[in-house]
Amino acid sequence: MSFTITLRAGPARLASKVPQLAGAPTFRAFHQSTAKNTFFTSRTASLVARSNAKSSNNILSRLRGASRGYRSQYEPNYVDPAARKAQLFRKLLIGGAIFGGTLVTINAVFNRETRTDGGMPAFERSYLNRTFMHTGLGIGIMGLSAYQMVQSGFVYRLMVTNPWIVGIGGLALSIGSMIATRSIEPDNYIPKYACWGVFNATQAALIAPLMTIAPPALLARAGLYTLAMMGSISFVGATAKQDKYLYIGGPLLAGAAIVAVSGFAPLVLPATAVRTLAISESLWLYGGLAVFGGFTLYDVQKVLHHARLAQAGVIKEDPVNESISLELDFLNIFVRMVQILMMQQRRK
């Protein structure tokens, strides 16, 4: 019987062999979870680095392109001042040609029979000029008052309150101030001009919400179009035969009633009546332009008729009362011009 004795290495002996074990592959495999891939040489590593750099540069270029596209979309582009001046001159030239052509066409159609008294007398011309001066002053007061109402926040306070109360109250104040202005004698300057100022302020409060909805450029275009339309029609009325268009007062009142009823159609008709609402909206816009354009022609002829009566001593000269009618014509045409331009802008 033989015995085999196996001696286990002690801790001291194992510690003496640690440097040898550190160089063994088993110790390296313990610290390295994955073996080194021999496929990636120095050349392939450089290609990978170049591809990564190229992809990163491509991403950066795309981001820069998107940034430039965003800036070009939302930032104003630089325009050469000379090109902008030439474009503005071209627009003014086209607008002047359109205005001149419209004036000639309207004058040829509606003014075939001109005055036979050798032109407009000096008294009628002076009375008409004073009426237009008061009309322009009243429109200026309306514009400045509306601007101040917007800047001070008065329009916002009106819009957050009950619209029915504001609308009915503003309409009652407007009609009341207009009646008071017309009833005061022209010799009482202070109360007459005070009531006239209140009338202009109430009209400004009624149109001030448009300044918060429509952009300033669109408002300026609407104002220019309104001036061009009223100017051409006023020229026709001033140079036409005496009292030629005074007969259209009755038909114009009937047309104004129809336009007013079409304006209340959205409050009465259901939302499903799309075609009827579209017809009423067109009647309100374009029918209103025709009606108040006719009122401009009628009011100019009425001013000249009143000038002859004042010269004969039948009535007193009152350009303030005469200007109220022309101001209302301007406001009605201007509001419709703004609505038409806003509709065209939404369709683009």
Buried (B, 14 or more C-beta within 10 A) or exposed (E): EEEEEEEEEEEEEEEEEEEEEEEEEEEEEEEEEEEEEEEEEEEEEEEEEEEEEEEEEEEEEEEEEEEEEEEEEEEEEEEEEEEEEEEEEEEEEEBEEEBEEBBEEBBEEBBEEEBEEEEBBEEBBBBBEBBBEBBBBBBEBBBEBBEBBBEEEBBEEBEEEEEEEBEEBBEEBBEBBBEBBBEBEEEEEEEBBBBBBBBBBBBBBBBBBBBEEBEEEBBEBBBEBBBBBBBBBBBBBBBBBBEBBEEBBEEBEEBBEBBEEBBEBBEEEEEEBEEEBEEBBEBBBEBBBEBBBBBBBBBBBBBBBBBBEBBEEEBEBBBBBBBBBBBBBBBBBBBBBBBBBBEEEEEE
